Amino acid sequence: MDAEKSWAIMNQTKQVYRPQDATHRVHCRHSTGSRIQNYTMPCLILKDMPDGIRTKIVVFGDRFWTDSNRVKVRYVDKANLEAL
């Protein structure tokens, strides 16, 4: 599959999901030097990975701005997820 086609499929997939559809929250940590900031972001589980440790999710928002229209696909550890 060429890069343009895979990019189009990924963008099409992202547009299907909305923040209102979120079923979980992912716990995140941002650090700058010795300063640490913990926060959560709404997400939707797409699938569990074969290794049994990670999960593929769609995350809504951007760090502290959870109401933004930003949507990203991420792979995270199951331990970082919390049901709503």
C-alpha positions in Angstrom: 0.0 0.0 0.0 1.4 3.4 -0.9 1.9 6.2 1.6 -0.9 8.4 0.2 -3.5 5.7 0.3 -2.6 4.6 3.9 -2.6 8.3 5.0 -6.1 8.7 3.5 -7.4 5.6 5.2 -6.0 6.7 8.6 -7.5 10.2 8.3 -10.8 8.7 7.3 -10.8 6.4 10.3 -10.0 9.4 12.6 -13.0 11.4 11.3 -15.4 8.6 12.3 -14.8 9.0 16.1 -16.0 11.9 18.2 -15.0 12.9 21.8 -18.6 12.0 22.9 -17.9 8.4 22.0 -15.1 8.1 24.5 -15.4 5.0 26.8 -12.1 5.3 28.7 -9.5 7.8 30.0 -5.8 7.4 29.4 -3.5 8.6 32.2 -0.6 10.7 30.9 2.5 12.3 32.4 4.4 15.3 31.0 7.7 16.3 32.5 10.0 19.2 31.9 13.2 19.0 34.1 12.0 18.3 37.6 8.5 19.5 37.0 5.9 16.7 36.5 2.3 17.2 35.4 -0.2 14.3 35.4 -3.4 14.6 33.4 -6.0 12.4 31.7 -7.4 12.4 28.2 -10.6 10.8 26.9 -10.1 7.9 24.5 -11.7 5.1 22.7 -10.3 1.6 22.5 -9.8 0.2 19.0 -8.2 -3.2 19.8 -6.0 -5.1 22.1 -2.6 -6.0 20.7 -1.4 -9.6 20.5 1.3 -9.1 23.1 -1.5 -8.7 25.8 0.2 -5.6 27.3 -0.6 -2.8 24.9 -3.9 -1.4 23.5 -4.5 0.6 20.3 -6.6 3.7 21.1 -7.9 6.9 19.6 -7.2 9.9 21.9 -9.2 13.1 21.8 -7.7 16.5 22.7 -4.2 17.7 23.1 -2.6 17.5 26.5 -4.5 20.0 28.7 -6.9 21.1 26.0 -9.3 18.1 26.0 -12.0 20.0 24.1 -9.9 20.6 21.0 -10.7 18.8 17.8 -7.3 16.9 17.7 -7.6 13.2 17.3 -4.6 10.8 17.4 -4.1 7.0 17.2 -1.8 5.8 20.0 -0.5 2.5 21.4 -0.5 2.5 25.3 -0.1 0.1 28.1 -3.4 -1.3 29.5 -2.4 -0.2 32.9 -2.8 3.5 31.8 -6.4 3.1 30.9 -9.4 3.8 33.1 -13.1 3.1 32.2 -15.5 6.1 32.4 
